[in-house]
């Protein structure tokens, strides 16, 4: 649990730092990007808190975070100054770690460990079906049933032949 939490923190911080660097390369319109970064920080804090307390909503929220982060990185790269190999390298590293985080969080959506109250002991009593069958009820197995039908049809066909 702690390793996954630490790994998600590293992946989210890598995405955040890549977005911060690419934001400095924007020519104009960085006010909207500042609001997007603020929303990203709030999502980051919510995801980390949810993962720390092992809440059910933390993995879907982390999937949303990484999806939004990948979209944000792509828009920042597209609208920013793309001159230089360092910008491309930072963008690719951010996208790589964002994709890894997206895959981890998407694959972990339904794999939360059940709580102690949700866990079953594994020693439940199974009631036998025979106790629930009313007295005097008989059951004919399917093979016996088809065998009886076959015998009846053989009798009828032999009577017709005569």
C-alpha positions in Angstrom: 0.0 0.0 0.0 2.7 2.5 0.9 4.7 1.6 -2.2 1.7 2.4 -4.4 1.1 5.6 -2.6 4.7 6.7 -2.9 4.7 5.7 -6.6 1.6 7.7 -7.3 3.1 10.7 -5.5 6.2 10.5 -7.7 4.2 10.1 -10.9 1.9 13.0 -10.0 4.8 15.3 -9.0 6.6 14.5 -12.3 3.5 15.5 -14.3 3.0 18.6 -12.2 6.6 19.7 -12.7 6.5 19.1 -16.4 3.3 21.1 -16.6 5.0 23.9 -14.6 7.9 24.0 -17.0 5.8 24.0 -20.1 3.6 26.7 -18.6 6.6 29.0 -18.5 7.0 28.5 -22.3 3.5 29.9 -23.0 3.4 33.2 -24.9 0.0 34.4 -23.7 -3.1 33.2 -21.9 -1.3 31.9 -18.8 -4.2 33.1 -16.6 -6.4 30.2 -17.6 -3.5 27.8 -17.2 -2.9 29.1 -13.7 -6.5 28.2 -12.8 -6.0 24.8 -14.4 -2.9 24.3 -12.4 -4.7 25.3 -9.2 -7.5 22.8 -10.0 -4.7 20.2 -10.6 -3.2 20.9 -7.2 -6.5 20.4 -5.5 -7.1 17.1 -7.4 -3.6 16.1 -6.4 -4.2 16.7 -2.7 -7.6 14.9 -2.9 -6.1 11.9 -4.7 -3.2 11.5 -2.2 -5.6 11.9 0.7 -8.0 9.3 -0.8 -5.1 6.9 -1.5 -3.7 7.3 2.0 -7.1 6.5 3.7 -7.8 3.8 1.1 -11.1 5.3 0.0 -13.2 3.8 -2.8 -13.2 7.0 -4.8 -9.5 7.5 -4.9 -8.6 5.4 -7.9 -11.3 6.8 -10.2 -10.3 10.3 -9.2 -6.6 9.5 -9.9 -7.7 8.2 -13.3 -9.4 11.6 -13.9 -6.3 13.4 -12.7 -4.0 11.6 -15.1 -6.3 12.0 -18.0 -6.6 15.7 -17.4 -2.9 16.0 -16.8 -2.1 14.3 -20.2 -4.6 16.6 -21.9 -3.1 19.7 -20.2 0.5 18.7 -21.1 -0.5 18.2 -24.7 -2.2 21.6 -24.9 0.8 23.3 -23.2 3.2 21.7 -25.7 1.0 22.6 -28.6 0.4 26.3 -27.7 3.8 26.9 -26.1 7.2 27.7 -27.5 8.4 24.3 -28.8 11.9 25.4 -29.7 14.6 23.2 -28.2 15.2 19.6 -27.4 14.8 20.2 -23.7 11.1 21.2 -24.1 10.4 18.1 -26.2 12.3 15.9 -23.6 10.3 17.3 -20.7 7.1 16.9 -22.6 7.8 13.3 -23.4 8.9 12.5 -19.9 5.7 14.1 -18.5 3.5 12.1 -21.0 5.4 8.9 -20.3 4.9 9.2 -16.5 1.3 10.4 -17.0 0.5 7.4 -19.2 2.1 5.0 -16.6 0.0 6.7 -13.8 -3.1 6.5 -16.0 -2.6 2.8 -16.5 -1.9 2.0 -12.9 -4.9 4.0 -11.7 -7.2 2.6 -14.4 -6.2 -1.0 -13.6 -6.6 -0.4 -9.9 -10.1 1.0 -10.0 -11.9 -2.2 -8.9 -9.0 -3.8 -7.0 -9.5 -2.2 -3.6 -8.9 -4.6 -0.6 -12.1 -5.2 1.3 -12.3 -3.8 4.9 -12.3 -6.2 7.8 -16.1 -5.7 8.1 -16.5 -6.6 4.4 -14.3 -9.7 4.5 -16.0 -13.0 5.0 -14.5 -15.6 7.2 -14.7 -18.3 4.6 -16.4 -20.7 7.1 -20.0 -20.0 6.3 -22.4 -22.8 6.9 -23.9 -24.2 3.7 -27.3 -25.6 4.2 -27.9 -28.9 2.4 -30.6 -28.8 -0.3 -32.1 -32.1 0.9 -33.4 -30.4 4.1 -35.5 -28.0 2.0 -37.2 -30.6 -0.2 -40.8 -31.3 1.0 -41.5 -34.9 2.1 -42.9 -37.1 -0.6 -41.2 -35.2 -3.4 -39.2 -37.3 -5.8 -36.8 -36.2 -8.4 -36.2 -38.0 -11.6 -32.7 -37.5 -13.0 -32.6 -36.3 -16.7 -31.0 -39.5 -17.9 -33.6 -41.7 -16.2 -36.3 -39.4 -17.6 -35.1 -39.8 -21.2 -34.6 -43.5 -20.7 -38.3 -43.8 -19.6 -39.4 -41.8 -22.5 -37.4 -43.9 -24.9 -38.9 -47.1 -23.4 -42.4 -45.7 -23.8 -41.8 -44.7 -27.4 -40.3 -48.2 -28.1 -43.5 -49.8 -26.6 -45.7 -47.5 -28.8 -43.7 -48.2 -31.9 -43.7 -51.9 -31.3 -47.5 -51.9 -30.8 -47.9 -50.0 -34.1 -45.8 -52.5 -36.0 -48.0 -55.4 -35.0 
